[in-house]
Amino acid sequence: MAAIGLVLNTLFVWLFLTLTPLGEVWAKILAVPLVLGWNFFGRRLFVFYPKLPKVPGQIAARMVGITRPY
């Protein structure tokens, strides 16, 4: 996951530098939130919780500790 994040970060910075007139600092500032999203959701889906509930109510119920099924 971290290696993919590194590759994505480098790719986004390179794209922002080549396709826009932004400087290096702004390219990095724009790339960071995109890679942050990948790191969060990638780890959420592939590392820490392989089977996500399909109903949003089930997610909220697990967060607050409710055990009854919906």
N, C-alpha and C positions, 0 to 999 in steps of 0.2 A: 504494500500500500504506500509506503513512504517513497519507494523508488518511482512509482507511477506519479505520485505527487510532485516529485522533483522534475520528472520529465515534463509534466503538464505546466509547471511553473516556468521552466525554461522556454517551452513552446509558446506560452502566452506572452511572455516578455518579448521574445523574438518577433512574434506577430504584431504586437503593439508598436514595436520599434520600426518595423519595416512597412506597416500599412498606415501608420498615423504619424503626424509630426511631433509626437510626444518625446520627451526626454527619457532617460533611463529611469529616473526616480518615479515619474508618473506611470511609466509602463509597469514597473514593479508594484506600485500602489494599486493599479487596476488588476493585476494578475493575482495578487494575494487573496482577495475575497473569493475568486473563482476556485482557486486551489483549496482554500479553506472549506468550501462547500464539498468539493470532492473528498477531502480527507474525512470530514464528518460523516457524510452519507456512505462513503465507501467502507469505512470502519464499522459503521452501524449495520450495514447490510452483510458484509462479508466476514467480519472479525467477531463482533460481540453478540450479535443476535441474528442467527441464520434464518429463523422463521418468524417473520413479522405478522402480527394480527392483521386481518383484512378489513376490519371495521374500526374506524377511528375511536368509537366508544370503548373498544377493548383496550386500545392503547392507553386511554385516559384511566380506565379502571385499573390497569396494571400499575400505573404510576402512583395512584393513591392507595393501592392495596385492596381493592374490592375484588372478591373472588367469584362472585356470581356470574354465570355466562350471559351474554347478550344475544 
